[in-house]
Amino acid sequence: MARHGESEGGRVMKWVNVTGLIFNLLGAGVIAAGVMASRASIDRVMASLYSGPNPAAQADRRRQSHFAILGLGLLCIGFVLQIIGNWPR
């Protein structure tokens, strides 16, 4: 029969694993939101190709880049938490 401390530790590790999965889902969603371009964003980018620099298009690209970086960070946190939660003892 498992001691009380061992069962609590196993429960904590399961929650760490679940938390890691949640971070992975959030990270994937944020990356997807950062990469997907709206119709207005596409129009501004296409206009800048023909008429020179477009500050609004540059701001859109920066926003998308920030979302992608944030999403990547969330994915990394999620994977680390999953590794900790599944680490053999």
N, C-alpha and C positions, 0 to 999 in steps of 0.2 A: 504494500500500500504506500502511495506517495505521501511524503510529508506535506504539511500545509504550505511551507515556503516554496516547495518545488511546483506545486500546482499554481500558486500565485505567479511565479516567474514564467511559467508556460502561458498563462493567461495574458501577462504583460507583453510577451513576445508576439502573441497572436494579434494583440492590438497594435503593436509596432508595425507588424506586417500589413494590417488593414490600413493603417495611417499611410504607409508607403504606397499602397495601391491608390489611395485617394490622391496623394500628391502626384502620382503618375498620370492619373486621369485629368487632374487640373492642369498639369504641365502640357499634356497633349492638346487640351482644349485651348489654352492660351497661345500655344504655338500655331495652332490652326487659325485662330482669330487674327494673329499677327501676320500670317502669310496670305490669308484670303484678302483679296482686294475688292473694294466696292466699285460699282460702275462709275461713280464720280471720280474715284482715285484713278481708275484706268483711263478715263477721259483726260484727266490732268496730265498723266504721264505721256499719253500719246500726243497731247498738244505740245508738251515740252520738247518732244523729239523734233517737231517741225518749227517751233517758234523760239527755241532757246530755253534757258533756265526758267523753271517755274517754282517759286518758293512754296506754294501749296503742295506740289508734288514731292518736293524734297522733305517737307514736314511729314507727309504721309509715309514716305520711306523710312524716316527716322522712327516714327511711331511703330511701324511694322517691325523694325529691327529691335526696338525695345521690348515688344511683346514676345518676339522669338527668343531673346536672351532670357527674359523672365520665365518663359515656358521651359526652356532648357534647364534652368536652375531648379525649377520645381520637379522636373523629371529626375534630375540627379539626386535631389533630396529623397524622392520617392524610392529610387533604386537602392540608395544607401540604407534607408529604413527597412526595405524588404530583405536586404542582405543581413542586417542585424537581427531581424525577426526570424529568419530561417537558418541562422548560423548554428551548426550542430554543437551540442554541448556534451 
